[in-house]
Structures are given as structure tokens and as C-alpha cells.
Amino acid sequence: MNRISIQSYINKTSDAAPLAVFRILFGLLMLISIIRFAANGWIEKLYIEPGFFFSYYGFEWVHPLGGWTYLIFIICGASAVFVSLGYHYRVAIITFFLSFTYIELMDKTTYLNHYYFVSIVSFLMILVPANRYFSMDAKRNPEIKRKTAQRWTILIFKVQIAIVYIYAGLAKINTDWLFEALPLAIWLPAKTSIPIIGGIFKYTFTAYLFSWIGMLFDTFIILGLFFRKTRWLAYIAVVVFHTLTGILFQIGVFPIVMIFAVTIFFSDALHEHIIERLSRLFGIKNSDSSNFEKLPRRHKGQRLLLPFLLLFFAFQLIFPWRYLVYPGNLFWTEEGYRFSWRVMLMEKAGTATFYVKDGETGREGSVVNHQFLNAHQEKQMAMQPDLILQYAHLLKSHYAEQGMKDPKVRAEVWVTLNARPAQLLIDPNVDLTTKKDGWASKDWILPHKDEEVK
């Protein structure tokens, strides 16, 4: 299929109702998520109380703003409301994308796959006219109102959701997940107290069954959603799967987000029915206008849209595979692990003891980690090499300010992966302050003795 036929296909018109419903649901879910985050006291606990924050490479300038951090969350929540209502939509979705992504980047220890998913989806929503139908913008300015939208405006969200599921499924095709039922064999026996279904989790067979079902579900559920005859059955599977994972594991609002996100695969008629019901519920008159069926005239910027989207999704397809250029066990080194849709694939824990040596006197002493980090940060740092490196540089700066001459920092880090015996994660003799973070492989990470999981 050449470029002209591709462009012709994606520019064909489609009903705008799925885009409008997606906008409404996205805004509401994001508002609920932000309210939940604040209500649990996590803003204070994660972004106000700590004295140090782990930054992402290249985004060292992003950090919490003390008490002003609350304002970022307020702006993010308010913009989510405006997105849902379709009120000053373009400004609202840009504001949401920037504020949410800033929150996501403030501390690497809070990384979650669904935060990344939300940032991507909100970025894509900047590109689409999701406010031209059933929105306050369309009510205020009937000239922008359209009943139809170009097919690409809906297709891009289907493609992104497909990437999330398929890559999550492919990531589960490894020996630990399929042939050892790990880490589910560790986690499920602790869930026997759950009413009604808890009794089945004491059996090893259950962990194997859930492991294989999880892999098959993630890999093939998109096929079921794409075809009309299997769509409702696939959606029931989505609801059951995500409801069960939400009950079993503490993964926040991700199950709810995916349950509602995949509704974009359903027919235009269903979305029109949803809008009709919402109109009746809230007494909204969804009136027509003279230019209701017309698409707006294409502007010059749209010529660059197809190449941009092709590059964007090429990146989405290629970036998760970057781990292949790094040596060793991916779950051990975590080089290329983030932003690759690897969801709950390992049970990992560590203990890290840091030693600081005075470069002038040679005197060395151990560090009390909780004097610098909170419990969550310390737990995450003790098993992730890039966080260990950042922490070592923090210690160097701190002790240099205290008057120590040329402080040198090394660490003895013992980590267990999927309940295997603990092993040293990094070379305990390396002065970590001489190492820099970046895209290059970290040669100071010691190899795992069991390298078949990749």
C-alpha cells in the first residue's frame, strides 16, 4: 500500500461519536485518578516529604516544587474537567498533557506503565478535534460543530491500545512466566483470604493457568476487539480480566482505564446511543447546524501529519525492543525495561549498603539510607542500578558539602529475583561517583547467574 492509498484510507470520514465519548471518559477517569491520589495523601508522601528525588535521564530539571506541587495537581485536575466537557479543549488537553507528564517525571521511583500510557494518549488527543461534537466548544461556537471526523482521529487510539496489549503479551513469553509461573506462584498464595475465589490460589496449578491466560489474553485480545462478531465476547474478557487483576494486585486505576479505553473499538451506533443517553440524562440539546456534516478545509499543517504519525508509531514499535542491545538478563539489569509495557513480570527485592570513603584520609563509613530517602524510595533504589547510581552521586555531593575531601562511594547491593537466592547486583569495589548515567551499558552491573530470562 503506497503513501497515497494510506492517506486516502485514514482521511476517510467516520462518525465523530466514538471520539467524543473517548474524550468524555478520558477526562472523567483522569479527574477521578487525581482526586484519588490526593485523597490518599500521596502528594505529600511522595512529592513533598522526601528531601531527594530520582530524576529521569535528560529530565533532571523536572522536580517537585515544594508546596506549589499541589498547584500542579490542581491544574491537572481542572484541565481534565475541561477536557471531558470539551471546554476550551485545545488549551485544556495541552495543559493536561504538560501537567500530568511533569508529575510523572518528578520522581522515577513512582514510574508506572499506565502513567506512560496516559501521557501518550493525552499527547495524541492534542492532535485530534475531539471537541467538534457533543462539547461545550461546539455549543458556544456552532461553526466548529461536526458530526463526522477523519478516520485517523479514532484509528490512532486503537493502534496505541493494540501496542500496549500486544507488547505486554510478548513480554510474558519467557521461561519464568510460562514454565515457572513466576512471579504469580509467589504472589497468588498470599491471596487465599479473598472471599469466594481465594481458595483456588493455594494451588500451584492456578499460578500456571493464570500465567498462560495472561499471556494469551494480552497477545490476542486486540484481534477479538477488532472484529464485530467477537467484539462483545472480547470486551467481557477485558472486563473480567482487568477486574480480577484489580482485585488481586495494587495497580491503581489502570484496570478501569483500560476497561473504558477499549470501548473505542465499538460501533458508531453504540457511541451515538451513549451520547443520546447522556443528552437525556443532563438535559442537553444536541442540535444540528448548517455545516454539521461538513469536514473543515484541510490546512497546510495536515500535510505533515501522516509522516509525523508514522514516525511516532514507528518509535512506539521500536523503542520497547531496545533491551536487545544490552547484555545480560533484562529483569536483572533493567536496561531497557521501562517504557516497554512490561507489566508485573517479576518479584524483585534488595538490600543496599553504601560506603563513603574520605579521599584524603582513607577513612570509610556506612550510610544510613533512611536519613536521605523515604521507605518507598529506598525500596525501589535497592534493586534498580540507575537509581543506585543517582543515590551514590547524591551522597558524594552531601558529604563534600560536609567538608569531606573527594568522597568516594561504593555499594554492596544484594538482590533476589523471583525468589531465587540473593546475588550481588553491582561490583562492590567500584567507585560509583566515577560513573555517569546514560544510554551506554552499565559495565559495573554484575551478571546474573541465571541468564535465561530476557
Secondary structure as UniProt FT lines:
FT   HELIX           3..10
FT   STRAND          13..15
FT   HELIX           17..39
FT   TURN            40..41
FT   HELIX           42..43
FT   HELIX           44..48
FT   TURN            57..58
FT   TURN            60..61
FT   HELIX           66..68
FT   HELIX           69..85
FT   HELIX           89..105
FT   HELIX           108..110
FT   HELIX           113..127
FT   TURN            130..131
FT   HELIX           136..140
FT   HELIX           142..144
FT   STRAND          148..150
FT   HELIX           152..171
FT   HELIX           175..179
FT   TURN            182..183
FT   HELIX           184..187
FT   HELIX           188..191
FT   TURN            192..193
FT   TURN            195..197
FT   HELIX           198..202
FT   HELIX           204..226
FT   HELIX           228..248
FT   TURN            252..253
FT   HELIX           254..261
FT   HELIX           262..265
FT   HELIX           268..282
FT   TURN            290..293
FT   HELIX           300..304
FT   HELIX           305..318
FT   HELIX           319..325
FT   HELIX           330..333
FT   TURN            335..336
FT   TURN            338..339
FT   STRAND          348..357
FT   TURN            359..361
FT   STRAND          364..366
FT   HELIX           369..371
FT   HELIX           375..381
FT   TURN            382..383
FT   HELIX           385..401
FT   TURN            402..403
FT   STRAND          408..417
FT   TURN            418..419
FT   STRAND          423..424
FT   TURN            428..429
FT   HELIX           432..434
FT   TURN            443..444
//
